[in-house]
Amino acid sequence: MRILSLILMSLALLFSANTQAAEAAKKSKSKNKSSAPTAGSTYAQRPDAMAWAERMAQENQLDPKWVKAQLAQAKLIPSIPRLIMPPAQVSQKNWAAYRARFIEPKRIQAGLHFWQRHQKLLNQAEQTYGVPPWLVVGVIGVETFYGQHTGNFRVLDALSTLSFDFPKEHPRATERQAFFSKELAQFLVMASKEKVNPTKLKGSYAGAMGLPQFMPSSWANFAVDFDGDKNIDLFKNPADVIGSVAHYFKAFQWQSGMPTHYAVSFNREQLDMEALMAPDILPTFSVGNFLAKGAVLEGDALNHKGQLALIELLNGEGPASYVAGTENFYAITRYNWSSYYAMAVIELGQAVAREVSSKP
C-alpha cells in the first residue's frame, strides 16, 4: 500500500512539474510572439520606428504627425530580409550567360520602339547633357525592360523593413541598415515634396523606383523635371525619365564623344597582369603605361588621351573576356557598380542604335 502511495505521489509531482513547464513555455512563447515582428504587421506600435519618425521629421522640417502617420502604415515584408542577404553559394561569374539575359531580340525590339516613340526627348537630353540616346535607352532596357518590370513591392514597406528589421547576420548589416534608413527618410521627403501618397508607390525589394530604378537619394539628387510641368514623375513621364537618366551620367562626368572601351589583347612576353588588374575598374593607366605592362591596343585606342583600366569579364569555366575601359565605362558603373552591368548596358544600347539606323 505504501509503495502504491509513493508511486501515486511521484506521478502527481511529475504531472505538476510538466504542467508548470508547459505553462512557462506557453507564456514565454506568447511574450516572444508579442515582442517580435510578424508577417504583415505594421510599424505603428514599434517604439523604435516612432522615435525614428520624430527625429527624421525634425531633421527634415516635416510635420512629425504626418511622418508617423505614414510610417504607421508601413508593413513588415518577411521575404525582403531574405532577398537582401548575399547568396549562400556564389556561382562563378559568366559574362556570356549574363549577356544573354539582356542582349536578346525582344528587348532590342522594345528598345527600338521606345527610341522611336521618344526620339525628340532623347535628342533633347543629348543636347542638354551630352549623353547619347543609346546610353539612356540601354540603361532603361536593362533596368526595367522599358517599364515592363518596375517592381511590385510597396516602397514604403520595403524601405521600412530594411530600416528596422535588416538581417543582423548580413556581413555589412550596420552599414547597410544605416543606408536604408537614410533612403527611407529621402523617400518620405520626396513624397511630401511631390505631394504623392507614399503607400501608393511600388518598386523593387530594395526600394528602387520607376523606369530608371532610382533609389530615393538618386531621385533627390539627380531626377529632373525635364518637361517643365513642375512635377517629377519617373513612373509614367518619359520626359522626366529620359532627362533624369541623362542628368545622372552628366553628374558622374560622362564625356561626350569618348568611347566606353577598346579592344585589347596581350603581349605575353612582357605581360604584368597583376599590375594591370590591381586598380580593378578604376581608370588608372595612360596609354603608354598600359602598353608597357603588356596590353596591346590598336587604331584609335592608341590616341586615347585619358586613363584606361583593364576590364575582366569571366566566362565560367571558359577563358575570360577583356576590354580596355575608359572614364566613360567607369561612369556607367556609377549607376550599378558592376562591369558586367556596364557592358550589358553598352551592348544593348548600341544594338538598339543599330536597329534605329537600319530603319528608313
Secondary structure, 3 states (H helix, E strand, C coil): CHHHHHHHHHHHHHHHHHHHHHHHHHHHHHHHHHHCCCCCCECCCCHHHHHHHHHHHHHCCCCHHHHHHHHCCCECCCHHHHHHCCCCCCCCCEHHHHHHHHCCHHHHHHHHHHHHHCHHHHHHHHHHHCCCHHHHHHHHHHHHCCCCCCCCEEHHHHHHHHHHCCCCCCCCHHHHHHHHHHHHHHHHHHHHHHCCCHHHCEECCCCCECCCCECHHHHHHHCCCCCCCCCCCCCCCHHHHHHHHHHHHHHCCCCCCCCCEEECEECCCCCCHHHHHCCCCCCCECHHHHHHCCEECCHHHHHCCCCEEEEEEEECCEEEEEEEECHHHHHHHCCCCCHHHHHHHHHHHHHHHHHHHHCC
